[in-house]
Amino acid sequence: MAFESLSDKLQNVFKKLKGKGRLTEADVKAALKEVKMALLEADVNFKVVKQFTKSVEERAVGTDVMNSLTPGQMVIKIVNEEMIKLMGSETTTLELNPRNELTIIMMAGLQGAGKTTTIAKLAGQLKVKNYSPLLVACDVYRPAAIKQLQINGEKQGVPVFSMGDGHSPVNIAKAAVEHAQKNGQNLILIDTAGRLHIDENMMDELTAIKEAVPVKQTLLVVDAMTGQDAVNVASTFNEKVGVDGIIITKMDGDTRGGAALSIRAVTGKPILYVGMGEKLSDLEQFYPDRMASRILGMGDILSLIDKVQAEVDEEKARDMERKLRKADFDFNDFLDQFAQLRKMGNIGDLMGMIPGMGSKMKGMEMPDDKSIKRIESIILSMTAQERSHPDIINPSRKRRIAAGAGVEVAEVNRLMKQFDQSKKMMKQMSGMMGKKSKRGLFNLPF
């Protein structure tokens, strides 16, 4: 999970700060030295780290902070605010023309950054917003690049315009504009060729496309896993071609995440989206405040709510809430919950979005696809009566259920225990969500 190591280190620093009744200037400097090391290890640009810690220190050693009743929490608040500022403060959205005009978006990036997958995801999301997109295959060099775009376009229900590898990308882009105008499409997304490394031919080709057709936005796709290289790539593309916004992919991987914290500060260009997985909904709008909250271990309840609204059946959710309030939650509901959670993505990542849950989850084993399937097979080995009335499951029933699912009785016992724990936790979460209007969405520790 992105930022896990950085988040752990920062939370340890903050724990020490909050443990002190009063803070001295030396305390703040010592804490910021640890913050600096944690950011550098997360592959954040050195100049960015230096400026960030300087800004925090200038604000944190003021008398207002030192003399406050909770100086540790005030310092954390400053770190949070400066981190949001570092990543752009305001959320930047994609600039599109009105729907009665044609909008052209050109996607650029190195080979392997996830450009072709990302452009199809973006097209799918804009289609849901009532645009009529057309994907354009201008990568005529990489073997199977056109086929890959066609497969991804098909997944999103978006048409793909291609002319094969015998035509120049500039001519393909021009022909695509004519095609879109004839067929009533109001949004063109151009998938351009990547290279393993930056070279002049690639830059010249991108510039030529921009000169041939009226590109509204040039979006650069960078791979979070490449850390500092992603920042260098973004700087070069912006200097040579001109970039309007950045999309960072593979943020769900085991990445140090330095790119997300450095790119805006180094290039001055906004991060528009982050790729958090394979599904359409895993291309997320980038919110600097939400990302800072995740990094500092404060959760991200707003993004969790967005995911729930996008993926969960509303009627089922209301029904579940009623059941939880009446303590009427059974194994049928448990099975249904797993199905809903699987649609939303990695369970560990989802739990980490709940304020305070990140630290509680340390050492907990989150179920993967394999263990979820095993749980489902155990539940499906129960009779309808047992699923509806878990209390009747006695030792002899457990032995029969285990035999039916092809597992040990110990696994059935473990599931029964998980079921009881989930029931209690979901009841607490239901209460927390119900109170959000009174307490505010973020139960921040300051």
C-alpha positions as CSV (number, residue, x, y, z in Angstrom):
1,M,0.0,0.0,0.0
2,A,1.4,3.4,-1.0
3,F,2.9,5.5,1.8
4,E,2.6,2.8,4.4
5,S,6.2,3.0,5.6
6,L,6.2,6.9,5.5
7,S,2.9,7.0,7.3
8,D,4.2,4.7,10.1
9,K,7.4,6.8,10.5
10,L,5.5,10.1,10.7
11,Q,2.9,8.7,13.2
12,N,5.8,7.6,15.5
13,V,7.2,11.2,15.3
14,F,3.8,12.7,16.1
15,K,3.3,10.2,19.0
16,K,6.5,11.5,20.7
17,L,5.4,15.1,20.1
18,K,1.9,14.5,21.6
19,G,3.5,12.7,24.6
20,K,5.3,15.9,25.7
21,G,3.4,18.4,27.8
22,R,5.4,21.4,26.6
23,L,7.6,21.7,23.5
24,T,11.0,23.4,23.2
25,E,12.5,24.7,20.0
26,A,15.0,21.7,20.3
27,D,12.0,19.3,20.5
28,V,10.5,20.7,17.2
29,K,13.9,20.6,15.4
30,A,14.5,17.0,16.5
31,A,11.1,15.9,15.3
32,L,11.5,17.7,12.0
33,K,14.9,16.0,11.5
34,E,13.0,12.7,11.7
35,V,10.3,14.0,9.4
36,K,13.0,15.0,6.9
37,M,14.7,11.6,7.0
38,A,11.3,9.8,6.5
39,L,10.4,12.0,3.5
40,L,13.9,11.4,1.9
41,E,13.5,7.7,2.4
42,A,10.1,7.9,0.7
43,D,12.0,9.3,-2.4
44,V,10.7,12.9,-2.0
45,N,12.9,15.4,-3.9
46,F,15.6,16.8,-1.7
47,K,14.9,20.4,-2.5
48,V,11.2,19.9,-1.8
49,V,12.0,18.3,1.6
50,K,14.3,21.1,2.6
51,Q,11.7,23.8,1.7
52,F,8.9,21.8,3.4
53,T,10.7,21.3,6.7
54,K,11.9,25.0,6.7
55,S,8.3,26.2,6.2
56,V,7.0,23.9,9.0
57,E,9.8,25.0,11.4
58,E,9.2,28.7,10.7
59,R,5.5,28.3,11.8
60,A,6.1,25.7,14.5
61,V,8.6,27.6,16.7
62,G,6.3,30.6,17.0
63,T,5.1,31.6,20.5
64,D,1.4,30.8,19.6
65,V,2.4,27.1,19.2
66,M,4.9,26.9,22.0
67,N,2.5,28.5,24.5
68,S,-0.6,26.6,23.4
69,L,-2.2,23.9,25.6
70,T,-1.6,21.2,23.0
71,P,1.7,22.2,21.2
72,G,2.2,18.7,19.8
73,Q,-1.1,18.7,18.1
74,M,-0.5,22.2,16.8
75,V,2.7,21.1,15.1
76,I,0.9,18.1,13.5
77,K,-1.8,20.6,12.2
78,I,1.0,22.7,10.7
79,V,2.6,19.6,9.0
80,N,-0.8,18.7,7.6
81,E,-1.5,22.2,6.2
82,E,2.0,22.5,4.7
83,M,1.7,19.0,3.1
84,I,-1.6,20.0,1.5
85,K,0.1,23.2,0.2
86,L,3.0,21.1,-1.2
87,M,0.6,19.0,-3.3
88,G,-1.4,22.0,-4.6
89,S,-3.9,23.1,-2.0
90,E,-6.9,23.2,-4.3
91,T,-8.2,20.2,-6.3
92,T,-7.7,20.7,-10.0
93,T,-10.2,19.2,-12.4
94,L,-9.7,18.4,-16.1
95,E,-10.5,21.3,-18.4
96,L,-13.1,20.4,-21.0
97,N,-15.0,22.4,-23.6
98,P,-18.8,22.6,-23.4
99,R,-20.4,19.4,-24.7
100,N,-21.5,21.1,-28.0
101,E,-17.8,21.6,-28.8
102,L,-15.0,19.2,-29.5
103,T,-12.4,18.7,-26.8
104,I,-9.1,17.0,-27.6
105,I,-6.9,15.5,-24.9
106,M,-3.5,14.2,-25.7
107,M,-1.9,11.5,-23.3
108,A,1.9,11.3,-23.1
109,G,4.4,9.3,-21.1
110,L,7.1,6.8,-21.1
111,Q,6.5,3.1,-22.1
112,G,5.3,1.1,-19.2
113,A,3.8,3.9,-17.2
114,G,0.2,2.6,-17.8
115,K,-0.8,5.2,-20.4
116,T,-3.0,3.0,-22.6
117,T,-4.9,1.5,-19.6
118,T,-5.3,5.0,-18.0
119,I,-6.6,6.7,-21.2
120,A,-9.3,4.0,-21.5
121,K,-10.3,4.4,-17.8
122,L,-10.5,8.2,-18.2
123,A,-12.6,7.8,-21.4
124,G,-15.0,5.4,-19.4
125,Q,-15.3,7.9,-16.6
126,L,-16.1,10.8,-19.0
127,K,-18.6,8.7,-20.8
128,V,-20.5,8.2,-17.5
129,K,-20.6,12.1,-17.4
130,N,-22.4,12.2,-20.7
131,Y,-19.5,12.9,-23.0
132,S,-19.2,10.9,-26.2
133,P,-15.5,9.9,-26.3
134,L,-13.3,8.5,-29.1
135,L,-10.0,6.8,-28.3
136,V,-7.4,7.4,-31.0
137,A,-4.5,5.0,-31.5
138,C,-1.4,7.1,-32.4
139,D,1.2,4.6,-31.0
140,V,2.2,3.0,-34.3
141,Y,5.6,1.7,-33.1
142,R,5.0,-0.6,-30.1
143,P,3.8,-4.1,-31.1
144,A,0.2,-4.8,-30.2
145,A,-0.3,-1.2,-28.9
146,I,-3.4,-0.6,-31.1
147,K,-4.8,-4.0,-30.1
148,Q,-4.3,-3.2,-26.4
149,L,-6.2,0.1,-26.8
150,Q,-9.0,-1.7,-28.6
151,I,-9.3,-4.2,-25.8
152,N,-9.3,-1.5,-23.2
153,G,-11.8,0.6,-25.2
154,E,-14.1,-2.4,-25.5
155,K,-14.0,-2.9,-21.7
156,Q,-15.3,0.7,-21.2
157,G,-17.7,0.6,-24.2
158,V,-15.7,3.4,-26.0
159,P,-14.9,3.3,-29.7
160,V,-11.3,3.3,-31.0
161,F,-10.1,5.1,-34.1
162,S,-7.0,3.5,-35.8
163,M,-5.4,3.5,-39.2
164,G,-2.6,1.0,-38.6
165,D,1.2,1.4,-38.5
166,G,1.5,2.6,-42.1
167,H,0.4,6.1,-41.2
168,S,2.0,8.9,-39.3
169,P,0.6,9.8,-35.8
170,V,0.0,13.4,-37.1
171,N,-2.2,12.1,-40.0
172,I,-4.0,9.7,-37.7
173,A,-4.8,12.6,-35.3
174,K,-6.1,14.8,-38.1
175,A,-8.3,12.0,-39.6
176,A,-9.6,11.2,-36.1
177,V,-10.9,14.8,-35.7
178,E,-12.8,14.5,-39.0
179,H,-14.2,11.1,-37.9
180,A,-15.4,12.5,-34.6
181,Q,-17.1,15.5,-36.2
182,K,-18.9,13.2,-38.7
183,N,-20.0,10.8,-36.0
184,G,-21.1,13.3,-33.3
185,Q,-18.3,12.6,-30.8
186,N,-17.4,15.5,-28.7
187,L,-14.3,14.2,-26.9
188,I,-11.1,12.8,-28.5
189,L,-8.4,11.1,-26.3
190,I,-5.1,10.5,-28.2
191,D,-2.9,7.7,-27.1
192,T,0.6,8.6,-28.1
193,A,3.7,6.5,-28.4
194,G,6.0,6.0,-25.4
195,R,9.7,5.2,-25.3
196,L,11.8,3.4,-22.7
197,H,13.7,6.7,-22.3
198,I,13.1,10.3,-23.3
199,D,14.3,11.1,-26.8
200,E,14.0,13.9,-29.3
201,N,11.9,12.0,-31.8
202,M,9.2,11.4,-29.2
203,M,9.2,15.0,-28.2
204,D,9.1,16.2,-31.8
205,E,6.2,13.9,-32.6
206,L,4.1,15.1,-29.6
207,T,4.8,18.8,-30.6
208,A,3.8,18.0,-34.2
209,I,0.4,16.5,-33.0
210,K,-0.2,19.6,-30.9
211,E,0.5,21.8,-33.9
212,A,-1.7,19.7,-36.2
213,V,-4.9,19.5,-34.0
214,P,-6.2,21.9,-31.3
215,V,-5.2,19.9,-28.2
216,K,-7.1,21.3,-25.2
217,Q,-5.1,19.4,-22.5
218,T,-1.9,17.5,-22.6
219,L,-1.8,15.0,-19.7
220,L,1.4,13.2,-18.6
221,V,1.2,9.7,-17.1
222,V,4.0,8.8,-14.7
223,D,4.7,5.7,-12.7
224,A,4.8,6.2,-8.9
225,M,7.1,3.2,-8.6
226,T,9.9,5.1,-10.4
227,G,10.1,7.8,-7.6
228,Q,12.5,10.5,-8.4
229,D,12.7,9.5,-12.1
230,A,8.9,10.3,-12.4
231,V,9.7,13.8,-11.2
232,N,12.6,14.2,-13.7
233,V,10.4,12.8,-16.5
234,A,7.6,15.3,-15.7
235,S,10.1,18.2,-15.7
236,T,11.5,17.3,-19.1
237,F,8.1,16.7,-20.8
238,N,6.8,20.0,-19.4
239,E,9.9,21.8,-20.7
240,K,9.9,20.2,-24.2
241,V,6.2,19.7,-25.0
242,G,4.2,21.6,-22.3
243,V,2.0,19.7,-19.8
244,D,-1.3,20.8,-18.4
245,G,-1.8,18.1,-15.8
246,I,-0.3,14.9,-14.4
247,I,-1.7,11.4,-13.7
248,I,0.3,9.2,-11.3
249,T,-0.3,5.5,-11.8
250,K,0.5,2.4,-9.6
251,M,-0.1,4.2,-6.3
252,D,-1.6,1.0,-5.0
253,G,1.7,-0.8,-5.2
254,D,4.5,-1.1,-2.7
255,T,5.7,2.4,-3.6
256,R,7.4,5.0,-1.5
257,G,5.2,7.7,-3.0
258,G,7.7,10.4,-3.3
259,A,6.4,11.4,-6.8
260,A,3.1,12.5,-5.4
261,L,4.8,14.8,-2.9
262,S,7.4,16.2,-5.3
263,I,5.8,16.7,-8.8
264,R,3.6,19.7,-8.1
265,A,6.4,21.6,-6.3
266,V,9.0,20.8,-8.9
267,T,7.0,21.3,-12.1
268,G,4.3,23.7,-11.0
269,K,1.8,21.4,-12.8
270,P,-1.2,19.9,-11.0
271,I,-1.8,16.2,-10.3
272,L,-5.3,15.5,-11.7
273,Y,-5.7,11.8,-11.0
274,V,-4.0,8.9,-9.3
275,G,-4.3,5.3,-10.4
276,M,-5.0,3.0,-7.4
277,G,-5.8,-0.3,-9.2
278,E,-7.1,-2.1,-12.3
279,K,-10.8,-1.1,-12.3
280,L,-12.4,1.9,-13.9
281,S,-13.2,3.4,-10.4
282,D,-9.6,2.9,-9.4
283,L,-8.6,6.1,-11.4
284,E,-9.3,8.6,-8.6
285,Q,-9.6,12.4,-8.7
286,F,-6.6,13.7,-6.8
287,Y,-7.5,15.7,-3.7
288,P,-4.4,17.2,-1.9
289,D,-6.1,17.4,1.4
290,R,-7.3,13.7,1.3
291,M,-3.9,12.5,0.2
292,A,-2.2,14.4,3.1
293,S,-4.7,12.9,5.5
294,R,-3.8,9.4,4.2
295,I,-0.1,10.0,4.4
296,L,-0.4,11.3,8.0
297,G,-2.4,8.2,9.0
298,M,-5.7,10.2,9.6
299,G,-7.7,8.1,7.2
300,D,-9.8,9.4,4.2
301,I,-13.4,8.9,4.9
302,L,-14.5,11.2,2.0
303,S,-12.8,8.9,-0.6
304,L,-14.3,5.9,1.1
305,I,-17.8,7.5,0.8
306,D,-17.1,8.2,-2.9
307,K,-16.2,4.5,-3.4
308,V,-19.2,3.3,-1.5
309,Q,-21.5,5.6,-3.6
310,A,-19.9,4.4,-6.8
311,E,-19.9,0.7,-6.2
312,V,-22.5,-0.3,-3.5
313,D,-26.1,-0.9,-4.2
314,E,-28.0,1.9,-2.4
315,E,-31.0,-0.2,-1.5
316,K,-28.8,-3.0,-0.2
317,A,-26.9,-0.5,1.9
318,R,-30.1,0.9,3.5
319,D,-31.3,-2.6,4.2
320,M,-27.9,-3.5,5.8
321,E,-28.1,-0.4,8.0
322,R,-31.6,-1.4,9.2
323,K,-30.3,-4.9,10.0
324,L,-27.3,-3.6,11.9
325,R,-29.5,-1.3,14.0
326,K,-31.8,-4.2,14.8
327,A,-28.8,-6.6,15.4
328,D,-30.4,-8.8,12.7
329,F,-27.1,-9.4,10.8
330,D,-26.7,-13.0,9.6
331,F,-24.4,-15.1,7.3
332,N,-26.4,-14.2,4.2
333,D,-25.6,-10.5,4.9
334,F,-22.0,-11.4,5.7
335,L,-21.7,-13.1,2.3
336,D,-23.3,-10.1,0.6
337,Q,-20.9,-7.7,2.4
338,F,-17.9,-9.6,1.0
339,A,-19.3,-9.4,-2.5
340,Q,-19.8,-5.6,-2.1
341,L,-16.3,-5.1,-0.6
342,R,-14.7,-7.1,-3.4
343,K,-16.3,-4.7,-6.0
344,M,-14.7,-1.7,-4.1
345,G,-11.1,-3.0,-4.2
346,N,-8.5,-4.1,-1.6
347,I,-10.1,-4.5,1.8
348,G,-6.9,-3.4,3.7
349,D,-6.8,-0.2,1.7
350,L,-10.5,0.5,2.3
351,M,-10.1,-0.1,6.1
352,G,-7.1,2.3,6.1
353,M,-9.4,5.1,4.9
354,I,-11.3,5.0,8.1
355,P,-9.8,7.5,10.6
356,G,-8.0,5.7,13.4
357,M,-8.2,2.3,11.7
358,G,-4.7,2.3,10.2
359,S,-2.9,1.8,13.5
360,K,-5.5,-0.7,14.8
361,M,-5.0,-2.8,11.7
362,K,-1.2,-3.3,12.4
363,G,-0.6,-7.1,12.5
364,M,-4.1,-7.9,11.4
365,E,-4.3,-10.3,8.4
366,M,-6.6,-8.8,5.8
367,P,-8.5,-11.4,3.7
368,D,-7.3,-11.8,0.1
369,D,-9.3,-13.3,-2.8
370,K,-8.2,-16.9,-1.9
371,S,-9.3,-16.6,1.7
372,I,-12.5,-14.9,0.8
373,K,-13.4,-17.7,-1.6
374,R,-12.7,-20.2,1.2
375,I,-15.0,-18.2,3.6
376,E,-17.7,-18.2,0.9
377,S,-17.5,-22.0,0.4
378,I,-17.9,-22.5,4.2
379,I,-21.0,-20.2,4.3
380,L,-22.5,-21.9,1.2
381,S,-22.0,-25.3,3.0
382,M,-24.5,-24.1,5.7
383,T,-28.2,-24.8,5.4
384,A,-30.5,-21.8,4.7
385,Q,-31.6,-22.0,8.4
386,E,-28.0,-21.9,9.6
387,R,-27.2,-18.9,7.5
388,S,-30.2,-17.1,8.8
389,H,-29.8,-18.2,12.4
390,P,-26.0,-18.5,13.2
391,D,-26.8,-19.2,16.9
392,I,-28.0,-22.7,16.1
393,I,-24.6,-23.8,14.7
394,N,-23.4,-26.3,17.3
395,P,-20.3,-28.6,17.2
396,S,-22.0,-31.3,15.2
397,R,-23.2,-28.8,12.6
398,K,-19.7,-27.3,12.4
399,R,-18.3,-30.7,11.6
400,R,-20.8,-31.2,8.8
401,I,-20.2,-27.7,7.4
402,A,-16.4,-28.2,7.5
403,A,-16.7,-31.6,5.7
404,G,-19.0,-29.9,3.0
405,A,-16.5,-27.1,2.4
406,G,-13.5,-29.4,2.5
407,V,-11.8,-27.5,5.4
408,E,-10.9,-28.2,9.1
409,V,-13.4,-27.5,11.9
410,A,-10.9,-24.9,13.2
411,E,-11.6,-22.8,10.1
412,V,-15.3,-22.9,10.7
413,N,-14.6,-21.8,14.3
414,R,-12.4,-19.0,13.0
415,L,-15.1,-17.8,10.7
416,M,-17.7,-17.8,13.5
417,K,-15.3,-15.6,15.5
418,Q,-14.7,-13.3,12.6
419,F,-18.4,-13.0,12.0
420,D,-19.0,-11.9,15.6
421,Q,-16.2,-9.4,15.5
422,S,-17.4,-8.0,12.1
423,K,-20.9,-7.7,13.5
424,K,-19.7,-5.6,16.4
425,M,-17.3,-3.5,14.2
426,M,-19.9,-2.8,11.6
427,K,-22.4,-1.7,14.2
428,Q,-19.7,0.8,15.5
429,M,-19.0,2.0,12.0
430,S,-22.8,2.4,11.3
431,G,-23.0,4.6,14.5
432,M,-19.9,6.6,13.4
433,M,-21.4,7.3,9.9
434,G,-24.7,8.2,11.5
435,K,-23.1,10.8,13.6
436,K,-21.0,12.4,10.8
437,S,-23.2,15.4,10.3
438,K,-22.8,16.4,14.0
439,R,-19.1,15.5,14.5
440,G,-17.8,16.4,11.0
441,L,-16.5,13.9,8.4
442,F,-12.9,13.9,9.7
443,N,-12.4,13.0,13.3
444,L,-8.9,14.5,13.1
445,P,-6.6,14.2,16.1
446,F,-6.2,18.0,16.4
